[in-house]
Amino acid sequence: MDSWVVAMMLGVSIFLGAVALIAFMWAVKNGQFDDEEKFLNGAKFDGVDELNDAIKQERKREILKKSFESDKT
C-alpha cells in the first residue's frame, strides 16, 4: 500500500472522528440526553392495568402472527 493511501485514510478517519465529536458535544449542549423524568414517570405511571394491557397486546400479536403464517402455507 502506498503512503498516500495511508495518509488519505488517516486524514479521512480523523475528519470523521472530529465531526462525530462535534455532533456529540452539540447534542449534549442542547440537552438531547437530558431526560431526568423518564425513569420516574415510568415507575409512577406503570400500574397493574397498564401491564395487563401490554400482555393482552402481546398475545394478540402472537395470535395474528400465527394466523398470518398459517395463511401463507
C-alpha positions, 0 to 999 in steps of 0.5 A: 500500500502506498503512503498516500493511501495511508495518509488519505485514510488517516486524514479521512478517519480523523475528519470523521472522528472530529465531526462525530465529536462535534455532533456529540458535544452539540447534542449534549449542549442542547440537552438531547440526553437530558431526560431526568423524568423518564425513569420516574414517570415510568415507575409512577405511571406503570400500574397493574392495568397498564401491564395487563394491557401490554400482555393482552397486546402481546398475545394478540400479536402472537395470535395474528402472527400465527394466523398470518403464517398459517395463511401463507402455507 
